[in-house]
Amino acid sequence: MKPYDQVITKEAKTQVGLFRVHRIKDQLFYEASSAYTVANLRDPKFTRQYGTEASIMDYGRFNYVAQPGDGAALIPKIGPYDYFAVEWGYRQYPDDQAEQKGRRALLARQAKDRMLLFGDADPSEDPTRQTEDLSNDPIEATRLGLANLDRVAGYLIPACCKPGEDYDLLENMYGQLWAQRNRELMHVTALVGGFEQKNLYFGDADQVYFPIPAKRQREAVAFLAQHVFRTPTRLVDPAILRRLEASGVASRVLESQQAVLRSLLSSGRIDRMSEHAAEAAAAKKPAYAPADLLADLRKAIWSEFAKRPIAIDLYRRNLQRAHVERLIRALGGSASSDLPALARSELLTIRQLVTAGPKAESPLVQAHREQIAARITEALEARKVQVSGGSATPSPFSRRR
């Protein structure tokens, strides 16, 4: 035994064991749940045996993938990874040599059993390591989850309202509905520019980080274009809203859209995509480059300008303004990033888009177009002055020469 083992009491060793299992369960359990498929989660037999995710500590609070009639389990339970973590933390060995051999054997089981994979939560980089997500297919899981949320929206009033009572329960459940929707949509967002980290050692594989295929990233953006950037009509039902507030639903919709835009257009994601695109080009492999992402977002958010007459409702006008403001904010990003240059190019393209063609039939939509063009021009001019080291307006305290 090592010298320090000789002085550690039995109680202290127990505490060390508790720390070990706590560390494994609270920090490294997130990836194992990506072993489950959508079909698994809709299967009554599978969910009875293995639960709804590999670890109860993955915080998948309920099975949002299961559909009416499936008969699958809905509430999580202790899963395969939890048993693995307990064995890692508490299994007894006769000596150090046996412990090292036993732990190596435990870890080796991950190579054959994805339910035992581990990895810290990092949804900004690795879509397989997210909290409260289900299955190895975030797109299909979220599609089914949103279908369930639409159903729930139709039940809200009869489920939450009783004669003689106020609307507090309805308000709470409506807020929870939006929160769950946003959570599921962010699971899809993580695919864009994502890498799956596999905890492999030298000799096991030639790399640890595996990029999400370009085709898969495009599918994720197309899904977001349909479900984030289009107004969720079931959730803006006046029958619900007029019981809760005089106004504010437009802001609620916009906040959801802005969260996705912020994530997609973050400098970290764009920089990661740029690096991978460069590597893929050198290897003559396909990649989903940042320019592809920005072009796809533009097509999704400004699609009204491909139609005649040009009609843009309140929710879409809000989204378009938010998109422009996000791009303007990106102009001041790091000089070592591609994001500022790409943002400037997008702003120029959008300005051309909104100023081209005939006037809109609605005076409000025409005013919106003119305001967008003016805002872009203002931002680009201000940025030009800032880069040149000047000031947009002379200081009243500057001395005339």
C-alpha positions as CSV (number, residue, x, y, z in Angstrom):
1,M,0.0,0.0,0.0
2,K,1.1,3.6,-0.5
3,P,2.2,5.5,2.6
4,Y,-0.8,7.8,2.8
5,D,-3.2,4.8,2.6
6,Q,-1.7,3.5,5.9
7,V,-2.9,6.6,7.8
8,I,-6.3,7.0,6.2
9,T,-9.0,5.8,8.5
10,K,-11.9,3.6,7.3
11,E,-14.3,6.6,7.7
12,A,-12.0,8.8,5.7
13,K,-11.8,6.2,2.9
14,T,-15.6,6.1,2.9
15,Q,-15.6,9.8,2.3
16,V,-13.1,9.5,-0.5
17,G,-15.4,6.9,-2.1
18,L,-18.3,9.3,-1.8
19,F,-16.3,12.0,-3.4
20,R,-15.3,9.7,-6.3
21,V,-18.8,8.7,-7.1
22,H,-20.1,12.2,-6.6
23,R,-17.5,13.4,-9.1
24,I,-18.4,10.8,-11.6
25,K,-22.1,11.3,-11.3
26,D,-22.3,15.0,-11.1
27,Q,-19.7,16.0,-13.6
28,L,-19.3,13.2,-16.2
29,F,-22.6,11.5,-16.8
30,Y,-24.0,13.5,-19.6
31,E,-22.9,11.6,-22.7
32,A,-24.3,8.2,-21.9
33,S,-27.9,9.2,-22.6
34,S,-27.0,9.7,-26.2
35,A,-26.8,5.9,-26.5
36,Y,-30.6,5.7,-26.5
37,T,-32.5,6.0,-29.8
38,V,-35.8,7.7,-30.4
39,A,-37.2,4.2,-31.1
40,N,-35.9,3.0,-27.7
41,L,-37.7,5.9,-25.9
42,R,-41.0,5.0,-27.6
43,D,-40.7,1.3,-26.7
44,P,-42.5,0.2,-23.5
45,K,-40.3,-2.8,-23.0
46,F,-37.0,-0.9,-23.4
47,T,-38.0,2.0,-21.1
48,R,-39.2,-0.4,-18.4
49,Q,-35.9,-2.2,-18.4
50,Y,-33.5,0.7,-19.0
51,G,-35.4,3.8,-18.1
52,T,-35.6,6.9,-20.3
53,E,-31.9,7.8,-20.1
54,A,-28.7,6.1,-19.1
55,S,-28.3,8.2,-15.9
56,I,-31.0,9.7,-13.7
57,M,-28.5,12.5,-13.0
58,D,-28.7,13.7,-16.6
59,Y,-31.8,15.7,-15.5
60,G,-34.1,14.4,-18.3
61,R,-37.1,15.1,-16.2
62,F,-39.6,13.3,-18.3
63,N,-39.8,11.4,-21.6
64,Y,-40.9,14.1,-24.0
65,V,-40.2,11.9,-27.0
66,A,-43.0,9.3,-26.3
67,Q,-46.2,9.9,-28.2
68,P,-49.8,9.1,-27.3
69,G,-50.4,5.4,-27.6
70,D,-46.8,4.4,-27.3
71,G,-47.1,3.1,-23.7
72,A,-43.5,4.0,-23.0
73,A,-42.3,5.0,-19.5
74,L,-42.4,8.7,-18.9
75,I,-40.5,9.2,-15.7
76,P,-36.7,8.5,-15.4
77,K,-35.2,6.0,-13.1
78,I,-31.7,4.7,-12.1
79,G,-30.0,3.8,-15.3
80,P,-27.1,1.7,-16.5
81,Y,-24.6,4.5,-16.1
82,D,-25.7,5.0,-12.5
83,Y,-24.9,1.4,-11.6
84,F,-21.5,1.8,-13.4
85,A,-20.8,4.9,-11.4
86,V,-21.6,3.2,-8.1
87,E,-19.4,0.3,-9.0
88,W,-16.6,2.7,-9.8
89,G,-16.9,4.5,-6.6
90,Y,-17.6,1.7,-4.1
91,R,-16.3,-1.6,-5.4
92,Q,-13.8,-3.1,-3.0
93,Y,-10.4,-4.5,-4.2
94,P,-7.9,-6.6,-2.1
95,D,-4.9,-4.4,-3.1
96,D,-3.7,-1.6,-5.3
97,Q,-2.7,-3.9,-8.2
98,A,-6.2,-5.5,-8.2
99,E,-7.8,-2.0,-8.1
100,Q,-5.8,-0.7,-11.1
101,K,-6.6,-3.9,-13.1
102,G,-10.3,-3.7,-12.1
103,R,-10.7,0.0,-13.0
104,R,-9.1,-0.6,-16.4
105,A,-11.6,-3.3,-17.0
106,L,-14.4,-1.1,-16.0
107,L,-13.3,1.7,-18.3
108,A,-12.8,-0.8,-21.1
109,R,-16.5,-1.6,-21.0
110,Q,-17.3,1.8,-22.5
111,A,-15.7,0.8,-25.8
112,K,-18.6,-1.7,-26.3
113,D,-21.4,-0.1,-24.3
114,R,-22.3,3.5,-25.2
115,M,-24.6,3.6,-22.1
116,L,-21.4,3.9,-20.0
117,L,-19.8,6.8,-21.9
118,F,-19.0,9.9,-19.8
119,G,-18.2,13.6,-20.5
120,D,-18.7,16.9,-18.8
121,A,-21.7,19.0,-19.9
122,D,-20.6,21.2,-22.8
123,P,-23.6,21.9,-25.0
124,S,-21.9,24.8,-26.8
125,E,-19.4,22.3,-28.3
126,D,-20.7,18.7,-28.0
127,P,-24.4,18.0,-28.7
128,T,-24.1,14.5,-27.1
129,R,-23.3,16.1,-23.7
130,Q,-26.4,18.2,-22.9
131,T,-28.6,18.3,-19.8
132,E,-32.3,17.4,-20.0
133,D,-31.9,16.0,-23.6
134,L,-33.1,12.7,-24.8
135,S,-31.8,10.2,-27.4
136,N,-29.0,10.3,-30.0
137,D,-31.1,12.3,-32.4
138,P,-31.9,15.8,-31.1
139,I,-33.8,16.8,-34.3
140,E,-36.2,13.9,-34.3
141,A,-36.5,14.0,-30.5
142,T,-37.3,17.7,-30.6
143,R,-39.8,17.3,-33.4
144,L,-41.7,14.8,-31.3
145,G,-41.3,16.9,-28.2
146,L,-42.8,20.0,-30.0
147,A,-45.7,17.9,-31.2
148,N,-46.4,17.0,-27.5
149,L,-46.2,20.7,-26.5
150,D,-48.7,21.6,-29.2
151,R,-51.0,19.0,-27.7
152,V,-50.5,20.4,-24.2
153,A,-51.2,23.9,-25.4
154,G,-54.6,22.6,-26.5
155,Y,-55.3,21.2,-23.0
156,L,-54.1,24.2,-20.9
157,I,-57.4,25.9,-20.4
158,P,-59.5,22.9,-19.4
159,A,-56.6,21.5,-17.3
160,C,-55.7,24.7,-15.4
161,C,-59.0,26.7,-15.1
162,K,-61.9,26.1,-12.8
163,P,-64.9,28.2,-12.1
164,G,-64.4,30.7,-9.3
165,E,-60.5,30.5,-9.4
166,D,-57.9,32.9,-10.8
167,Y,-55.5,32.2,-13.7
168,D,-52.3,31.7,-11.6
169,L,-52.0,28.0,-12.6
170,L,-52.6,28.8,-16.2
171,E,-50.0,31.4,-16.2
172,N,-47.5,29.1,-14.5
173,M,-48.1,26.3,-16.9
174,Y,-48.0,28.5,-19.9
175,G,-44.6,29.8,-18.8
176,Q,-43.4,26.2,-18.3
177,L,-44.6,25.3,-21.8
178,W,-42.4,28.0,-23.3
179,A,-39.4,27.1,-21.1
180,Q,-39.6,23.4,-22.2
181,R,-39.9,24.5,-25.9
182,N,-36.9,26.7,-25.7
183,R,-34.9,23.9,-23.9
184,E,-35.6,21.4,-26.6
185,L,-34.8,23.8,-29.5
186,M,-31.4,24.6,-27.9
187,H,-30.7,20.8,-28.1
188,V,-30.9,21.1,-31.9
189,T,-28.8,24.3,-32.0
190,A,-25.9,22.4,-30.4
191,L,-25.5,20.3,-33.6
192,V,-24.3,23.4,-35.6
193,G,-20.6,23.6,-35.5
194,G,-20.6,20.8,-33.0
195,F,-18.0,18.1,-32.3
196,E,-18.5,14.8,-30.4
197,Q,-15.7,14.2,-27.9
198,K,-14.9,10.6,-27.4
199,N,-12.8,9.8,-24.3
200,L,-10.2,7.7,-26.1
201,Y,-6.5,7.3,-25.2
202,F,-3.6,7.2,-27.5
203,G,-3.6,3.8,-29.3
204,D,-7.4,3.6,-29.1
205,A,-8.1,6.0,-32.0
206,D,-6.4,8.7,-34.0
207,Q,-8.5,11.5,-32.7
208,V,-10.7,12.5,-29.8
209,Y,-13.0,15.2,-31.4
210,F,-15.2,14.2,-34.3
211,P,-17.1,16.9,-36.2
212,I,-20.8,16.6,-36.7
213,P,-21.3,15.9,-40.4
214,A,-22.1,18.9,-42.6
215,K,-25.3,17.3,-43.8
216,R,-26.5,16.9,-40.3
217,Q,-25.7,20.5,-39.4
218,R,-27.7,21.7,-42.4
219,E,-30.7,19.6,-41.3
220,A,-30.4,21.2,-37.8
221,V,-30.5,24.8,-39.3
222,A,-33.5,23.8,-41.6
223,F,-35.3,22.5,-38.5
224,L,-34.6,25.7,-36.6
225,A,-35.8,27.8,-39.6
226,Q,-39.1,26.0,-39.4
227,H,-39.7,25.8,-35.7
228,V,-37.9,28.9,-34.3
229,F,-38.1,31.5,-37.0
230,R,-41.7,30.8,-37.8
231,T,-44.4,31.9,-35.3
232,P,-45.6,29.1,-33.1
233,T,-49.3,29.6,-33.7
234,R,-50.5,27.1,-31.1
235,L,-48.6,29.1,-28.4
236,V,-50.0,32.5,-29.3
237,D,-53.6,31.4,-29.1
238,P,-55.7,34.5,-28.0
239,A,-57.9,32.1,-25.9
240,I,-54.9,31.7,-23.6
241,L,-53.3,35.1,-23.9
242,R,-56.3,37.2,-23.2
243,R,-56.7,35.5,-19.9
244,L,-53.1,36.3,-18.9
245,E,-52.0,39.6,-20.3
246,A,-52.9,42.6,-22.4
247,S,-49.7,42.4,-24.3
248,G,-46.3,40.7,-24.2
249,V,-46.6,37.6,-26.3
250,A,-44.6,39.2,-29.1
251,S,-41.8,39.8,-26.7
252,R,-42.0,36.2,-25.5
253,V,-41.7,34.9,-29.0
254,L,-38.8,37.2,-29.8
255,E,-36.9,36.2,-26.6
256,S,-37.0,32.6,-27.8
257,Q,-35.8,33.5,-31.2
258,Q,-33.1,35.8,-29.9
259,A,-31.7,33.0,-27.7
260,V,-31.2,30.8,-30.7
261,L,-29.7,33.6,-32.8
262,R,-27.2,34.5,-30.0
263,S,-26.1,30.9,-29.8
264,L,-25.8,30.4,-33.5
265,L,-23.9,33.6,-34.1
266,S,-21.6,33.4,-31.1
267,S,-18.0,34.0,-31.9
268,G,-17.0,30.7,-30.3
269,R,-19.2,28.7,-32.7
270,I,-18.2,30.7,-35.8
271,D,-14.5,30.3,-35.0
272,R,-14.9,26.6,-34.5
273,M,-16.7,26.3,-37.8
274,S,-14.0,28.3,-39.5
275,E,-11.2,26.1,-38.3
276,H,-13.1,22.9,-39.3
277,A,-13.9,24.3,-42.7
278,A,-10.2,25.1,-43.3
279,E,-9.2,21.6,-42.3
280,A,-12.0,20.0,-44.4
281,A,-10.9,22.0,-47.4
282,A,-7.3,20.9,-47.1
283,A,-8.5,17.3,-46.9
284,K,-11.1,17.8,-49.7
285,K,-13.9,16.9,-47.4
286,P,-17.4,18.6,-47.1
287,A,-17.9,21.1,-44.3
288,Y,-20.7,23.4,-43.1
289,A,-18.8,26.7,-43.2
290,P,-19.8,29.9,-41.3
291,A,-20.8,31.6,-44.6
292,D,-23.2,28.7,-45.2
293,L,-24.8,29.2,-41.8
294,L,-25.3,32.9,-42.3
295,A,-26.7,32.5,-45.8
296,D,-29.2,29.9,-44.5
297,L,-30.3,32.1,-41.7
298,R,-30.8,35.0,-44.1
299,K,-33.0,32.8,-46.3
300,A,-35.1,31.7,-43.4
301,I,-35.5,35.1,-41.7
302,W,-36.0,37.2,-44.8
303,S,-38.0,34.8,-46.9
304,E,-40.9,37.4,-47.4
305,F,-38.7,39.3,-49.9
306,A,-38.8,36.3,-52.3
307,K,-42.6,36.8,-52.6
308,R,-44.9,39.3,-54.1
309,P,-46.6,41.2,-52.5
310,I,-44.2,41.6,-49.6
311,A,-46.2,41.0,-46.4
312,I,-44.4,40.8,-43.0
313,D,-46.3,40.3,-39.8
314,L,-45.4,41.7,-36.4
315,Y,-43.5,38.6,-35.2
316,R,-41.4,38.5,-38.3
317,R,-40.6,42.2,-38.2
318,N,-39.4,41.8,-34.7
319,L,-37.2,38.8,-35.7
320,Q,-35.8,40.7,-38.7
321,R,-34.9,43.6,-36.5
322,A,-33.3,41.3,-34.0
323,H,-31.2,39.6,-36.7
324,V,-29.9,42.9,-37.9
325,E,-29.0,44.0,-34.4
326,R,-27.2,40.7,-33.8
327,L,-25.1,41.2,-36.9
328,I,-24.4,44.8,-36.0
329,R,-23.1,43.7,-32.6
330,A,-20.9,41.2,-34.4
331,L,-19.1,44.0,-36.3
332,G,-17.2,44.8,-33.2
333,G,-15.9,41.3,-32.6
334,S,-12.3,40.1,-32.4
335,A,-10.0,41.0,-35.3
336,S,-8.9,37.4,-35.3
337,S,-12.4,36.0,-36.1
338,D,-14.2,35.7,-39.4
339,L,-17.4,36.8,-37.7
340,P,-17.1,40.6,-38.1
341,A,-16.3,40.3,-41.9
342,L,-19.2,37.9,-42.4
343,A,-21.5,40.1,-40.4
344,R,-20.6,43.1,-42.5
345,S,-21.2,41.2,-45.8
346,E,-24.6,39.9,-44.5
347,L,-25.7,43.4,-43.6
348,L,-24.8,44.7,-47.0
349,T,-26.8,41.8,-48.6
350,I,-29.8,42.5,-46.4
351,R,-29.7,46.2,-47.2
352,Q,-29.8,45.4,-50.9
353,L,-32.6,42.9,-50.3
354,V,-34.9,45.3,-48.5
355,T,-34.3,48.2,-50.8
356,A,-34.8,46.3,-54.1
357,G,-38.1,45.7,-55.8
358,P,-41.4,47.5,-55.6
359,K,-42.8,49.2,-52.5
360,A,-44.7,47.0,-50.1
361,E,-48.5,47.3,-50.2
362,S,-48.7,48.1,-46.5
363,P,-47.3,51.5,-45.4
364,L,-46.1,49.8,-42.1
365,V,-44.1,47.1,-44.0
366,Q,-42.6,49.8,-46.2
367,A,-41.6,51.8,-43.2
368,H,-40.1,48.7,-41.8
369,R,-38.0,48.2,-44.9
370,E,-36.8,51.7,-44.9
371,Q,-35.9,51.6,-41.2
372,I,-33.9,48.4,-41.7
373,A,-31.9,50.0,-44.5
374,A,-31.3,53.1,-42.5
375,R,-30.2,51.2,-39.4
376,I,-27.7,49.1,-41.4
377,T,-26.3,52.3,-43.1
378,E,-26.0,54.0,-39.8
379,A,-24.2,51.1,-38.2
380,L,-21.7,50.6,-41.1
381,E,-20.9,54.3,-41.2
382,A,-20.4,54.5,-37.5
383,R,-18.1,51.4,-37.7
384,K,-16.1,53.0,-40.5
385,V,-15.5,56.1,-38.4
386,Q,-14.6,54.0,-35.4
387,V,-12.1,51.9,-37.3
388,S,-10.5,55.0,-38.8
389,G,-9.9,56.4,-35.4
390,G,-12.2,59.4,-35.8
391,S,-15.4,60.4,-34.1
392,A,-18.9,60.3,-35.6
393,T,-19.6,63.9,-34.2
394,P,-16.9,66.5,-33.3
395,S,-16.6,67.2,-29.6
396,P,-17.8,70.7,-28.6
397,F,-14.6,70.9,-26.5
398,S,-12.2,70.3,-29.4
399,R,-10.1,73.3,-30.4
400,R,-10.5,74.7,-33.9
401,R,-7.3,75.2,-35.8
